[in-house]
Structures are given as structure tokens and as C-alpha cells.
Amino acid sequence: MRLVFSGLSSLVIEDVEDGAGALVVWASTHPVPVACPGCGVPAGQVHGYVARQLADVPVDGRRVLIRLRARRLRCGTLDCPRQTFREQLAGVIERYQRRTERLRAQVGVVVRDLAGRAGARVLVGLGVAVSRQTALRALVRLPLPIRPVPRVIGVDDFALCKRKRYATVIINAETGERDVLPERKTEVLEAWLREHPDVEVVCRDGSAAYAEAIRRALPDAVQVADRWHLWHNLAEAVIKEVAAHSSCWGKTGPPPREGIQAQTTRERWRQVHDLVDSGVGLLECARRLNLALNTVKRYARISEPERLVRAPKYRPTLVDPYREHLRRRREVDPAVPVQYLFAEIKQLGYPGSLNLLYRYITQGRVESDRPAISPRRLARYLLTRPDRLKDHQRERLDAAVAACPEMTALAGLVGDFAALLAPTVGNDIRLTGWIDQARAEDLPHLHAFTRGLEIDRHAVNAALTCPFHNGRTEGVNTKTKMIKRQMYGRAAFTLLRHRILLG
């Protein structure tokens, strides 16, 4: 008895019987005086008895029900406001509850991670019968941890309803503790920061609303830009630059085909530059040519139309493994029929069709040194650490970079900026030199990136010189997405915030 029902040591266990689908434990309280909750004087005179039924932790996968006889005692103090009272069993059960403390703790552990329906299913398998509504109520009753005053925090937003409603998550960057605000407006974060004036460092992304809230509430706090977002913004600019110079590096593969799209591109470039040279504004050019303003801006800042012509995009095909065989055969006999080549590679294991092989040959992909790749993939090679590139990727990247002076300059700038992302004293000074070097090159998309750096220069300098980052905040956002997919929508923002804080 002491081993199985050790959590009920404060009760007198009278009997245990095997009921229908459950073990029934008959128990009563010890006949000792109890302090009156009104005056605090011990009272032992019994006024009556109260029967209570409690659920306890399962035994051998079976439910356990405790049928408890508790006393109602009479207080002997004349001026006590409580004439009678029911004795409470501290450590066994709380007031008005029907589960013991240890069962409530076990239910809390399950619903903390699984919430409603999933938590109820797991608990039923463990021998605890609860509904999904009860599981949610048990989750909401879990006490939230007491948060110390943070010194370094990370701030980021996440979607409550994508493209409509957003909330703000705040992370203690040193301990990982968190808080959640219902909106991402400047006023909401500003109010929270004024309640926590001891914050010294704030890590954030490029949000102007967060930057303004920090400036208003804590003007002396250090704002640190997120290094991942800096690299991500550079990557977007690099992709655009690589695409803009595809007519240069694309010559290392198959030659670009002059089609209707290329002719249209050159004609539009000529129209835009004729209007701009005659003094017409960009907005008026967009109205006259019936083009979007951003399209007109893109054409206006390019010095020659060839930089707008894209290289052909070839996807990997089933013919690629047999390319060397086709190349050798066509070198020996340039007039070999396609049907003969098809029969030969079929014997080698080619699973594709004759039509696919015919298109592969007519596109010139057999004779080129390496099949052409998309600008995005070449940009990925450019943004990858050199020691992580495979030999054929490095060869393809070297050939593309050497084919264009702008690509050569771009590769050097990417490597120099990657070195700045390791926080070191003096990186802010090196960043100034990097910006001057980038602006000296004919790379307009990279110029736009440098202008963004200058707008938020103080936060960027802190990101390149301080060890703080926003990585933990991004991790909480990832877990929040999992929580939303699991149960969000049942009890709206209140329940979502409770689960995030308990995490």
C-alpha cells in the first residue's frame, strides 16, 4: 500500500476494491485538529462528513478513483466568522478539484506539449479519461514562469493570419525566455519597452516599426541588426546582378537564342532611354509606354540592353548521363542520325524518349562544355563557401566569373562581405571601405543594397561588431508555426500565447 499509493500518505486508506474498469480506493482523513481558515485556531469537533470522489494516477494502466470521507469541523471561537468549515488536504488535492495534485501534474506535462485533442488521446491511452476541453482548461491553468528583467532581447514578428494579422515575440537573448505581444505596431512594442527600462541591447530585423519603437522608448539602447537578414538581402541583390549579366557568363555554356523575348527587351530598352534622354520623367515614361514604374526603373538604370537578355534556362534531363557518349559520336560522325544515337544510348540504359533526345541535341547541349544553369543556381554557387563546392561546381563558377568583369568584382565583394559577418572589432570601419568599393563598380542592384545599409547603419555596425544575434527568436518563430498547425484557432491568441510562454 505504501509503495503503490505513496502520494496518499496523508490519508487513511481503509480498503481497495476492483471496480468496473477502475481501482476504487476508500479513504478518510486523520482525526487530528485542523486550523480554522477564519481565525487560525485549531478545531477538532466534528460537525459532519462530506463524501468526495477524486481521480488519482493510474496503476498498471487502469484508472484509480479515491472515494474520500472528509470532515466538516466546528470552530469553537465565539467571534470567528466561520462557524463550520471543511478541512482541506494540502499536498493531496486543491480546493474544488477532482484530481489529485500528482495526477494534475502529469496531465499538465502532457497538455503542455500536445494541448487539446492530441493530449486527450494520449491521456486516454495512459488511463486518464479527459476530454479535449478539459485538456485545454488544464493547459490554461498551468502557471506561467516568472520572468527576470531582460538585458539583451530579440524582437521579431510572426503571422496570426498570414498577410492580415501579425504578433510580436520578444526573446531574452541570454536565457531564451520569451514574451508575446498581440500586434506588431510601434505603439505596442514601445509600451512594453517602457515597462522594461533596463533593456540595454535589442536584436531585430530591418523592421522600421520596431526601430522607431526602440528609439522612442529606449533611446540609449543598442540596436543590433540580424546578420542572417543582412546576408539574405545581399543574396537577393546578388541574384539580380547575376541575372543581369547572364548574357556574359551564359556564353560559357550554350549560346543564348535570339528570340521574340530578346527582341522585345531591346525595343523596350531603346524606348525608355529615348524618353529619358529627352528629359521625360520615369513616371511619365511608364504612362506613355503602358509599363509598370518598377519596370521602367529597371530598364533606365541598365546601360546596355544586352544585360537584360537572359541566358537560356536548361533543367537537368534524362539525357545528361549519356552526354559524353553523344559528344564523342558526333565528333567522329557529325551527320549521325538521331535514331542511331537513340538506339545506342538505349542499350546503355537510357529511359527517356526519342523526342527528348532530339530537343537535347538541337538545343546545342551536347557540344557545350557544360549544360547552362539558371542565374539562381549560379548565384547559389557564388554565395556558398568555396570549401563546400564540388569540383564541377567550382569549375562552372570560375568559368562564369572569368567571363565577365562585373561578375569578377561581384565575387570579390561577396567574399569580403561574408568575412565581415564574423563579429569583430573594426568591422564597422571595414564596412565603410566595402561600401565604397561596391559603389565604384557598375552593379546597380548592389548599390541599392548599400543604400539600405546606410539607412540602418548604426544597427548594422552593431551586428558586425557585437556577438548578439536574433537566432533564438527565429527558432521560437519556427516552433510557433508548429504550435499553430497543431491546435491554433481553438482559443485564439490567448491560448497560443500561453503555449509559447510555457515553451
N, C-alpha and C positions, 0 to 999 in steps of 0.2 A: 504493500500500500504506500509506504513511504517513497519507494522508487518510482512508481507509476504516477502517483498524484502528489509529487513533491511540491508543486505550486499551490497546493491547498492545505499547507501545514497549519494555517491559522484557523482552520475549520475542524470540527469533529465529524469524521466520516463514520456514519452509522452502518451503511450497507451499500453493496454494489450488486446490481442485478443486470441480467442480459435482457434488454428490451427488444422491441421490434426494430431492428436495424440500427440500434444505438445502445451504448452502455449508460445505465442510469445510476448516478451516484446520489445517495441520500445523505445529507449532511446538515449540521446545525452549528451554531456559534458557541464559543466557550462561555460558560456562565461567570463572567468577570464583570466588574463595574466598567462603565464607559462614560467618558467625559461628555457632559451636556453641550451641544453646539451653541446654546443660548448664553449660558453663564460659565461654562467650563468646569462645573463641579461634578465629580464622578457620581453616577447614579447606577444602582443595581436592582431597583424594584421593577419587576416585570409587569407591564400593563397589558400586554397581549403578544401574539405572534403573527408574523407575516410570511407567507409562502412565496418563494421566488424560484423561477426556473432559469438557469444560466447555461450557456454553451461553453465548453472547455475545449482544449486542443484535442485532436483525435488520438485514439490509441489503436495501433495496428490498422490504420486506415478507416476506423469506424468512428462515428460521431459519439461524443460524450456529453450527456446532459446532467447538470447538477440541480437537484431539487433541494433547495436550501430553506431551512426554517430559521428566519431571523427574528430577533426580539424587538418589540416596541417597549421602551422603558419610560418610567415616570420620573420626572425631576422633582426632588424634594425641596428645592429652594422656593420660598413663597413668592418673591418678586421676580422670578425668572419668566421671561416672555414665552418660553417653551414649556408647556405642562407635560407633554409627551413628545418623544422623538424616536425615530427608527435608527438603530445602530448601523453604522457604515463600516464596510470591510476594506480598509485601506490596504493596497497591495494586491488585493484579490479582484475587486470589481469597483468601477466608478459609479457614481450616483446616476440612476436612471438607465444604466446599461444592461444589456442581456448577454454580454460576452465577458469572460474573464480577461484580466489585464494581459496575460500571456497569449491568449487567443487573439485579442485585439492587436497585439504587437505583430503576430505572424500575418494576420490579414493586411496590416499596414505595409509590411515588407513586400507582399505580392502586388497589391494595388499600386504601390509607388512606381513600379516599373511597367505594369500591364494595364492599369486603370480598369475600365468597366467590364465589357463583355469578356475580353481575354482573361482578366483577373478572376472573374466569376467562374469561368470554365476550369481554370487551374485549381481554384479553391475547392470546387466540387470534386475534382479528382483526388484532392488531398483529404477529403472527408469533411469539409466545411461547406455547409449549404448556405450560399448567399446569392442574391440577385445582382444584376448589373447596377441597379440604382443604389443598392446597399453598398456595393463596392465603391461607387463614386462618392457616396457620403462618407465612407471610411477614409477615402483619399483626401477629401477636403478637410476632414477633422485632424489630419496629421499636422502637428505644429511646424511652422516654418523656422528654420535655424536663425539664430541671432547673428546679424552681420556686423563685423567690426568696421570702423571708419576706414574706407579705402584711401590709399595714397596714389596708386597708379591704376587707372581704369582704361578699359577698351570699350568703345561705343560703336554699335552697328545697328542696322535695321533688318527686319525680316517681314515677309508678307503674311498678313492675316487673310487677305483676299487679294490675289495677285492683280496688280495694276489698279487696285481700288483702295485698299486699306493696308497700312503698314504700322508696325510697332517697333519699339526700340529696346534692345537688350544691352545691359551695362555689365561688364565683367571686371572683377578685381584682378588685374593682370598678374598680381603676385600670388594670390591664393586660389583663383578660379571661382570664387563666389560671385553670385550674379543677382541682378535685379531686372525687372521688365517694366517698361512704360507703355501705356496703351496707344500712343501715337509717336510719330517721328517729327513733330513740329518743333520749331525753335523754342517756343514758349514752354513746352512740356519738359524738354531737357534742361532748359535754363532754370526752371523751378526746382528740379531735382538737384542740380549743381549748387544752387543757393542753400539747399538743406545740408549739403556736404561740403562745407568751405575748406576742409583740409585736403581736398584733392590737389595734387601737385602736377601730375602728368596725365594727359588724356591721349590715348591712341585712337585714331579714327581713319576713315577713308576720305575721299575727296568731297564729301557732302558739304555744301555751303551752309545748309541749315545748322548742322552740328557745329561747324566752325564759328558761326555767328553766336550760337548759344553759349559756347565756351568763352568767347571773347566778352560777352556781356556779363556773365555770371562770375567768371574767374579770369580776369584779365592777366593775372600773373602766372597762370598755369601754362605749362609747356605743352604745346600741341604737337603730336608725332604722327606723321602720315604713315599709312600702311605700306610697307615695302612691296608686298605682293601686288597691290594695286598700281604702284609705280611701274613695276615690271610688266604688268598686264597692259597698261596704257602704252608703254613703249612697244610691246609686241603688236598691238593694233596698228601703230604708226609704221612699224617695220613691214607688216603685211601689205599695207597700202603702197609703200615705196617699192617693194619687190614686184608687186603687180604693175606699178607704173613703168618699171624698167624691164618688163618681160620681153619686149622686142629686142633687147640687147642680149640678155642671158639665154633667151629662148633659142638663139642661133646655135648654142652648143648642142642642141638636140635637133629634131626635125625643123625645117624652116617653117615660119608661120604662113598660113594660107591667106591670100588676099581675097577676102570675100565681101559680101554686101555690108556686113557689120563694120569692117575696117574702112570701107569707103564712106559710110555714114559718119563714122567717128571723125575722119579727116575733114569732111564737109562741115560738120558742126563746129569743129575747132576753128576752121577758117572764118565761118560766120561770126563766131563770138569774138575773135581777135579783130576782125574788121570793124565791128561796132565799138569795141573797147578802144582801139586806136583812133577812132573818130571822135572820142570823148563821151560816148554813151555810158551811163552807169550800169552796174550789174543788174539791178532790179529792172531797169528798162529793157536791158538785153533779154532778160527772162520773159518779159511780157511780149516783146516783138517775136522772139523765136518760139514761144509757147513751150518753154522748158522750165524745170524747177530751178529755183535760185541756187541751191547747192550744186546742181549740175553745171550751171553757168560758172560758178566759182571754181569748180574743179577744172573746167576747160580753160579758164582765164589764167590760172596760175601755172599751167604747163607751157613750157617754152616751145615745144615742138610736138606735132601730132603723133609721131611715132611712139612716144612714151605712153600714149593712151591705147595703143593697139596691143591686145593681149595675146600671149603665146597660146597655141592650141593646148587644150586640157585632155590628156590621154589617161584613161583609167587602166589599171592592170587588167590583163585579159588572159585567157587560157593559152594563148599562143606564146606568151613571154618565155616559158621554159625551153621552147624549141627555136628561139630566135637565132642562136649561134649556128644551128644546123641550116636554117634557111639562108643565113648570110653566106655561109661557105658555098652552098649550092648555087646561089645566084651570082657569086663571084666567078665560079667556074663556068656557068652557063646562064648568062643574063636572060635568055629567052626561054628558060624552062617553064613549061605550062604550070599553072597553079594547081591543076588536078594532080600532076605528078608529085608536087610538093605535099599536097594534102594526103596522098596515099603513103608517102614516106613517113611523115610525122604521125600518121595514124598507127603505123606499125611500131612507132616509138612510144605510143601511149597517149597521143593527143585526143582529148574527149570532146573537142568543140566541133563546129560545123565548117563547111566549105565557105559559106558566106562570111563568117568571122575572119577566116584566114585571108580571104580576098580583100576585105577592108583593111586589114592589118598591113598588107603589102602595098596597097595603093596609097595609104597614108604616109608611106616612107619610113615606117617604124623599123623596118628590117635593116636598112642601110645606116641609120643614125647610130652613133656610138652608144647612146643610152636613150631609152624612151623618155620623152618630155614629161616633166612633172608640173603640177599646178603651182601657182605662186604661193599658196598657203603652205604646201609641203616644203617648198624651198625655204620659206620664212621659218618654218619649224626647224629645219637643219641649221639655219643661221642663229636661232635662239637657243639651240641645245649646246651644252658644254662640249667642247671638242673631244674630250676623252671618252664621251659616251656615244659618239658617232661610229657607225660601222665603216668599213673601208670603202664600200661603194657609195655610201652617203657622203663621206668626206671628199671623194673624188668628184662627185657631182657638184658639191658645194664649191670646191676650189675652181672647177671649170666655169661655173656661173659667176663667181666673184671676179675672176680674172677677165671675164669678157666685157666688163662694164666698169669704168672708173667710179661711178656713183655707188655701185654695189661694193666695190673695194672699200670706199670710205664708210659705207653703211656697216660693213662687217667689223671694221675697226672701232666704230662708235659703239656698236652693241657690246663688244668685248670690254671696252673701257667702262661702260655704264654698269655692266654686270659686276665688275670689280668694286664699284662704289657701293653695292648693296650689302657688303660686309661692313657693319658699323665700325668706323674707326675715326679717331680724332684727326681732323684735317680734311675729311671727305667733303665738307661744305665748300672749302676753297677749291678742291679738285673739281667739284661740280660746276663751279663758275667757268673753269677752263674748258670743261666738256661742252657746256652750252655754247661758248664762243666758237669752239671747233665745229660743232654741229651747224651753227648758223652760217659758217663760212662755206659749207658745202651746198650744192644745189639739190636739197632734199626738202621740199616744201611740207610734206607730212610730218617729218621730224621737227621742222620749225614750229608747227602747231603744238607738238608735244612739249617743246622747250617753253613755249608761251604759257602752257598750263603749269609747268614747274615754277615759273616766275610768279604766277598769281598766288601760289601757295608755298612760297619759297621758305618761310620760317619753319613750317611743318616738315617740308622735305629735308631741310638741313638737319632737323632733329632726328628724322628717320635714318639718315645716313651716318649719324654720329652717336646716337643713343642705342642701347641694347633692347629697348622696349619695342613690342610689336603687337599686332592685333590677331595673332594666330588663335588664341583661345576663344576669342569672340566668334571667329569663323567656325570653330569647332562646335560651339553651342548652337549656332545657326543650323549646322548640319543635323545635329541631334533634334532640334526643334522641328525640322521637316519630317523626321521620323515620327515624332510625337503627334504631329498634325495628321499624318496619314493613318496613324493608329486609332485616334479617338477624337480628334478635334471636331467641333460642331455640336457636341452633346451639351456642353455647358458653357460655350463661348469662351471669351477671353479669360474669365476668372479661373476656370479650370486649367486652361493652357498655362497661365502664369504660375499657378500652384505647382504644376508638374515641372516646369522649368526651374523654379526655385528649389524644389526638392532634389533636383538632379545634381 
